Amino acid sequence: MTAPIDRAPSERAGVEPAGGEPAAGGHAAGAPRDAVASFDRMWAQLGALGRSPETGGYRRFAWTRTDDDLREWFLGECATRGLDVVEDRAGNQWAWWGDPDSTPGVVIGSHLDSVPDGGPFDGPLGVVSALAVVDALRAQGLQPDVPLGVVNFVDEEGARFGVACAGSRIVTGVLDADRARSLTDVDGVTMAQAWRAAGRDPASLGPDPEAVRRIGRFVELHVEQGKALALAPDGSEDLTDPTRSVAIGTDIWPHGRWRVDLPGEANHAGTTRLEDRRDAMLSLADVVHATRSSAVRRGCVATVGKVHVQPGGVNAIASHVTAWLDARGQSAPAVRATVEAVTAEAESLGGTVREESWTPTTDFDAPLVGRLRQVLPDAPLLGTGAGHDAGILASQGVSAAMIFVRNPTGVSHAPDEFATDEDCHHGVAALTAVVTDLCSRKDADAMGDAR
Ligand SMILES: [Zn+2]
């Protein structure tokens, strides 16, 4: 076991709760006042970065000037806390309190990038909360027995290069380095070129087993991307129940993407009789309706959110439509059955459906989830239909789990995404309580045994 790092004489070894404000009633009622103040300060600072004045949404895309500002902000916050930051071979930033090579550490954090016109919480809430946890531990005079890491994963949303969780996929080797380097954005810029423009050497991009080995446990705090916590068990809206301010993530639903190609015949929109047309857009309409009805029947969610129409003229009948189907659900067979029904519809129209990606159910680490349940006994358990870096790590055998913070609007990936100040502070308190538990010497020893 590692000896605690000497930071300040006032800091005591071990993380047994002392003097601070421990978890109460299962929702970890209070974070120390200093940590709340620091959370509020960081949140206000970050709010200005990458926000579009026209839409009010955030445009924080990987390896852009805005991304660089966000990474600089992260470096600055870590520097003020005396944390060493290392960048791995995927471009993720890891700030360490303690020596990460002494023993695998406990890592918290999330990502700072966004979807086009995204909300303020998806990602940044987890990073800012993690930094506030460091402040909370110090305010209570606690020092972790194992290294504590705060991570900013790069390119989680995949908004620029089209692959979600690119940072965690590259570092774990799930995304092949050559493929990553050759991914292009809408302007035809490859990830390799974007790396070079951002002052990195694209030749060094690739898996980084050493960075992954340093993660003993990973807990990602994230805004909820639906309304489960905002609704009482009877279905009515209840934003006051303190035991529902945070939830413990249990698993990520199986999900996938499919490409649908539908043929038609180009012709004049004014002179071609309706009965003579082969209109690919009509086929698309049938496929979209089939998507909806087959998902409803099987309790899944399925979406056609992107289409490409050829030739794409206002006065031309569509000769070809390519559409992309996203399907998810609690049960993998139900998702598969939904896609089979859509495929049957597309094939009956002369079209084809091709799978582009499939991710089976990702269960978070059961013993880790069990530890979170002990620390937060009243917090509901929640599966999610959204992908996360925690899911990529879990799929690669890293012990990972998540904490979700209530979102009254239920909206995500849009400016209306929301969490109240009070619930954000509850989130910091909950994460502090979890880290306090996981960074205890007892757990650290158990973690060493498991390896
Ligand atoms: Zn996210």
Boltz pocket constraint, residues with backbone or C-beta under 6 A from the ligand:
constraints:
  - pocket:
      binder: B
      contacts: [[A, 111], [A, 122], [A, 123], [A, 156], [A, 222], [A, 387], [A, 388]]
      max_distance: 6.0
